[in-house]
Amino acid sequence: MKTTSVLSLVLLSSSVTFPCAGKEIDRRCLEGDCVILTVEHGVVFAESTGDYVSKREIAKINEAGIPFVPAAEAPIRYAKTDRGWVAVVSAFLPKEFDYTAPELRVYIFDPQRNLRTASDQYNFLGSFNVGGIFHTDAEFVEISTSGSHVYVARTAVWLLPATGPPSLLLDLPGMLRRIRRATPQSAAGLWIDIQTYDGVHAETKGWRPEFWTWSPARVAFILAPGG
């Protein structure tokens, strides 16, 4: 998946709210088939019309995230760290028509509310952890997402610095299983289930656990020997 840095974003008024009645946020159509992003009673839905009619619940709207995303997107997660960084996950429809839409996008704003990173993710949210996730001084944004196929998965982790833009430290084809926090007996890190599918051979479909240790000295995640 492609990650893009964005220098600026026009924030919406914090007074914007979604009514209880159904509200269309955006739609994409192709030859009479449409995918529509709606909000009903505070819940985000993806509706398909045409030959393949369906309606899928995405997640509840997180109103705290509304000022941070464009009007054509629906915020479903919002988090603010102790140092003032803000991360928001939104559901959006890609520009090209796609039956599997919506996709997810994560925004990261610095404490001055400047957008520092925007990254497109897959369709389904697995995990979203923000702040001092290891019970150490360092702050992070972690997100795991999956796609319409079980072998499509991604985990991305950014370090939130004292100054400057976030650093993307991990971008792996897998899903976060567990966070191991720092203790006197063990180093902090992430257990991630890595997808083994090679894209061709069905017998390679599966998962392999890996443990990535957080190294403050190297400001990096290090793959533990043997995974």
Secondary structure as UniProt FT lines:
FT   STRAND          3..4
FT   TURN            14..15
FT   STRAND          23..30
FT   TURN            31..32
FT   STRAND          33..40
FT   TURN            41..42
FT   STRAND          43..49
FT   STRAND          54..60
FT   HELIX           63..68
FT   TURN            71..72
FT   STRAND          74..80
FT   TURN            82..83
FT   STRAND          86..92
FT   TURN            99..100
FT   STRAND          103..109
FT   TURN            111..112
FT   STRAND          115..120
FT   STRAND          124..131
FT   TURN            133..134
FT   STRAND          139..146
FT   TURN            150..151
FT   STRAND          153..160
FT   STRAND          167..172
FT   STRAND          174..180
FT   STRAND          189..195
FT   HELIX           202..204
FT   STRAND          207..215
FT   TURN            216..219
FT   STRAND          220..223
FT   TURN            225..226
//
